[in-house]
Amino acid sequence: MSRGPRLGPLYKILPQRDWDAASGAIPWADIDRSDGFIHLSAAHQVRETAAKHFADVHDLCLIEVDVGRLDDGTLRWETSRGGDEFPHVYGEIGGDAVVGCSALPWIEGSHQFARQVPLPLCQSPLPGELALRLERAEASMMLGLGRAAKRVLPDGSPATLIRGSAVAAYFEEHSPLSAFKGWGVDGAPVAADLLAAETMLGDAVGVEISSHADPETLVMLAARGYRAVATENVLFRALGTERDDTSSVSLVRVAPEDAEAWGRILVAGFTHGETAPPELSIFGRLTVALAHTHAFFIVVGTTRVGACSMRFDHELAMMNGSSILVEHRGQGYHRAAIEQRLRLAKQAGCRFAKLDVEPGSTSHRNAHRSGFQLSHTRTTFTRPSAD
């Protein structure tokens, strides 16, 4: 019996006409009404579900559901096809729990899931395969942040742009969060995609390029006046037997009403206590609103000493945004928060973890001590403003 990640995305396959006729909530199919629950699939099950139940239906859509937004107590994992445990929801799945919808193209006799649901990695993936999977996860998170921004900033002008595996997201004017990610990782870059991202993001566009991207990306960026301004290491490790918890650190899940307080702590840690750019004030609300994501206060006793988060992208735990307040550094809290999240990811059914760090930083050293190794580097390019 297989057991997939319990906190990552779940999926419902529907004929497009049924979804078009729905009001945002997931409609009950005939089999759902007959069985008394809504059938969903985890990532490792969805392809077989399509082949078994929708082999002759070409006009399908894939509905993405956030586990964390289902009503308490309605989700049960129950043994079904082939002895596997499937997610069944005994109740309604409202529009708030639906975080994505995309068409399933029918190509050469089968439904294509490549962009929405990546195939599982083998236990020892090749470097190029690993880098592609991690960069697709990063682009997927960018798309999720763009969707979250439309809820958090309803009066603003957030926007997203999808070009193959690349995603650009614009949040608000002067926001350092706006960026174009994943360009050139799936083959030769297309110049029109860069121009479209520039049009949406403006002069301050930041383009993040993987060291495994097609080299032509660098040629195109140089021709348009871009220059490298920052580099980060993308680290990776398989999850196995994690260390026992011997620290005094605990992770406390952030409630929606505490999102801004969490964001202030996270940003204060990143900026070493200096005044943060006002454009970062939305970061807490964006992260808490991001699908498949848990934000945590790092707590010692009753004191909040830092903040961190973790996003579940199928089998991959993305350990994002971790910082410790200046006055609490040097006591092992950062590494303890890494170890805590690794245990949570393992318990949730993830097989791998990803962490981005500044090369040579304390975070880099702590990650190395926790078993992370280098997958690849990612460089951010910008170009001078037209002003």
N, C-alpha and C positions, 0 to 999 in steps of 0.2 A: 504494500500500500504506500503510495507517495503522499507527501505532505508539503504543499507549497506555502509560500509566505502568507501569514494570516493578517497582516496589516497593510499589504500593498493593494494595488488596484484590483477590483473585481469587474466582471464584464457581463453584459446582457446583449445577445445577438437578436436583432429584430428585423423583419422586413421594413424597408424604408417607409412604405405607406402606413404601417402601424405606428411608427414613431411620429410621422408627420401629423397623424390624426390625434396623437396624445397631447396633453396640456402641459407637458414638462415632467410630470411624474411617469415612471415606467409602467406601461400598461400590462395587465395580466394576459398572458397567452392561454390558449385552451388547456395546455398541459399544466400550467400553473394553477388554473382554477380547479382542474381535476385533482391535483395533488395537495392543494391547500397552502401552497407557498410559491414564491417566485424563484425560479431556477436561475442561478448565476454560475459563472465559471471563473476560476482563477486563471492566471496567465498561462500556466502549463497545461491547462485543460481546454482552452478556448478553441484551438485549432481543431481538435478532435470533435468538439461540440458542433462546429460549423460543418465538418465533413459528414457527421452522423445524422444531423437533424435538418441541415439546410443545403444538402448537396446539389439540389436542382433549383435553388433560389439564388438568383444572381444579384438582385437589387436589395442588398442588405446594409445595415448600419451597425456599428459597434458602439454600445453605450458604456461609458466608463463610470464606475461607482466608487465613491470614497467610503471605505469601511467606517471611518471615524464619524461620519454624518448619518449613519443609519440609526434608527430609534433603538434605544437600549433594549437588549434582550431579544431582538427580532432575528438576529443572525445566528444560524446554527450550521456547524460543519457535520454533514451526515454521509455515511458510506453509501456509495452509489456505483456508477459504472466502473467495472474492473476492480472493485474493492477500494477505489480512491475516495477520499472525503471531499464532497462538493459543498459550496456555500449555498444555503437555502435561507430565504428571508420570509419569515412568518409575519407579514404585515405589508404596509405600503412602502414604496421607495419614492419619496417625494423629490421634487425638483432640486432641493438643496443638496441632496446626496449625489446628483448627477453632475459630474465635473468635466465631461467630455463626450463628444459624439462625432464619429467620422464614418465615412463610407468605406465599405470593404470591397475593393476592386476585384473583379473576376478576370483573371489573366491566365491563359493557357490551361484552362480546366480546373482552376482552384481559386479559392479566396486568398487574398494577399494580406498578411498581417505585419509585414516587416517593420513598418514605421511605428505602428501603434503598440505592438506586442513583440518585443525582441525575443529571438530564440534563446534558450538558456545557454549560458557559458559552460564549457567543459571545466573540469576541476583545475586544469593547468592550461589556460588559454594562451595562444600565441600573442606576442606583443602587439601586432597590428590589430588583431581581432579584439583584444582587450581595450586598446585605446579607442577603437570605434565604438564599442559598447559604452564606455564611460562618457565619451563626448556626446553620444545620443542621449544618455541620461541627463547630461547637463543641459542640452537643448530642450529636452522634455520639461525639465524644471523651469526653464525660462518661459516656456509656453504656459506652464501652470501659474507662474507669477503674473504673467500678463492677464490670465483669466481672473486671478484673485484681485488684481488692480481694478478690474471693471466693477467688482463688488465694493472694494474699499474706497475707490475714488469715483463714485458714480457721476459726479459733476465735472470731473477732469476729462482728459483726452487720452487715456491709455489705449495702446494699440499693439497688435502682434502681426507678424509677417512670417509665413512658413514657406521655405524654399527647400524641398527635399528633406534632408536631415537637419538643415540649418533653420534657426529661429531668431528673429529680431523682436525685441519687446521695448516699447516706449512707455514710460510711466508718467512723467511730468517734466516740465522744462528744467534743465540743468540737473536732472537726477543722475547720480553716478551709477544707478542700477541699470539704466538703459544700455543695451548692448546687442551685438549680433554674434551669435555663437553657432558653432558646428559647421561653418562654411569650409568646403573643401575636404571634409573627412570621408565623403562617400564617392570620391572620384574627382575629376577635373572641375575646378570652380567655374561658375558662370558669371561673367562680368555684370550681366543684367541684375543678378541677385544682389550684388554689392551696391549697385546704383539704387535699387529699390530700398535697401536698408538705409542708405544715406538720405534718401528723400524722406523716409519716415522719421529717422532719428535726428536729422539735422547735422550741423557742423561738428558737434561734439561726439559723433558716433564712435563707439569703441568696438573694435573687431577683435574677437578672441580666437587665436589660431593654435591648433594642436600641432605638436612637433611631428605627428604622423599625417598631417594634412598634405594634400598635393602641393608640391613645391611651387606650382604656378600661382598659388595664392599670394606668396611673397612678392612675386614679380608684379602682379596686378596691384597690390597695395603700394609698392614702391613707386609705380608709375603714377599713382594718384596722390603721392606726397605723404603717405602714412609713415610713421616711425614707431618703433617699439618703446613702450613706456613702463611696462611691468611684466614680470614673469612669475608664474607659480608652478610648483610641482604637484602633479596629480598622483596621489599614492593609493595603494590598493592592497588588500589582503583577503585571503580566504578565512571563513569563520570555522572554527573547530572547537576545541576545548578551551574556553576562556578562563582567565584567572579568577580565583575566588575573590569576593568583595571583602577587603580588609580595611577599607578607608572609612573615614567619617563623613564622606560626601554622599549626598543623596540628590537624585534628580526629581524635581517636582513639576508635573505637567502644568503648562500655562493655560489658564482659562481665558476665553475671549476678552473678558473685561480687564485682564491684566496684560494684554498684548503690548500696549504702549510702554508700560513699566518694564517689560521684558526687553523691548527694543532699546530703551534708554540704557539699560545695563549692558547689553551687547555692544552697542555703539561706543559707550564710554570705555569699555575694555579695548576695543579696536583703536580708539583715538588716544589711548593712554591718559584719559581724564581731561583732554583738551576739549574745547568747544567743538561740537560736531556740526557739519554742514546741515542746514535746516532741511535739505532735500532728503536726508536719511531718517527724518522723523516718522515716515510711513513704514519703515522697514519692519517694525514689530507687527503692525496690523497685517502687512502683506504675508509675513511668514506664518502667522497663526491662521490666516485664511487660505494658505496654500494647501491644495489637496495632498493627501497621503503623507502629511508632515506632522511631527510632534515637536513642539517647542518646550524647553525645560528651563526652569531656574536651577542653577547649581547652588545647593544649599548645604551649609555646615551648621549643625544645630538648628537655630532659627534664623541664621543670617544668610541672605542671598549674596554669594561671593562672585557669581558670574552667570552666564547664560549660554545655552547651546541649543541645537536642534538636530533633527534627523528626519530624512525623507525616505520613504520606501518606494523604490522603483523596481517592482517585480522581485527578483532574487537579490537585488542590490540595495544595501543600506547606504544612503548618502549622508555622511556625517558633516553637516554644514554648520557654519556660523557658531563658533565656540570662542568665548573670551572670558577672561578673569579680570575683575577690577584690580586696579594698580595696587591698592593697599592690601590685597589678599594674595599677591603673587609669591612664588618661591616656596610654596607649601605643598606642592604636588596635586593641587586641585584640578588643574587642567588635564593631567594624565588620568586622574581618577575618573573624570567625566568621559574621557575616551573609553576607558575600560567599562564603565557603566553602560554606555551606548552599545558597545560590542555585545555585551550580554543580552541587552534588550533585543538587538537585531537577531541574535541567534535564537532567542525564545520566540521571536515572531516568524521564524522559518526562513530567514535570509541565509544565503550561502556566501556572500561576499560583502565587503565594505569598502567604501571610497572616502578619501579625505584629501582636500586641497590645502596646501600650506605654502608660505613664503620660504624659499630656499634658505637653509641655514638658521631659521628662526627657532625659538624655544618650542613652538608648536611642531616644527619639523622633527626636532630631537625627541619630543614626547611620543609622536606617532611612530618613529623608528623603534623606540623602546617597546611599543605596543604591537610590534610585528608588521607594521606597514612597510612596503617597498615601493620604489619608484615605478610607475607605469610609463609616464611621459611628462613632458612639460607643456604649458599653455602660455602663450605670450599675448598680451593686449597691445593692439596698435591703435593709435589715433593720428589725426592730422590737424595741423594748426587751423584755428578758426579763420574763416574768410575775413573777419574783422582785422 
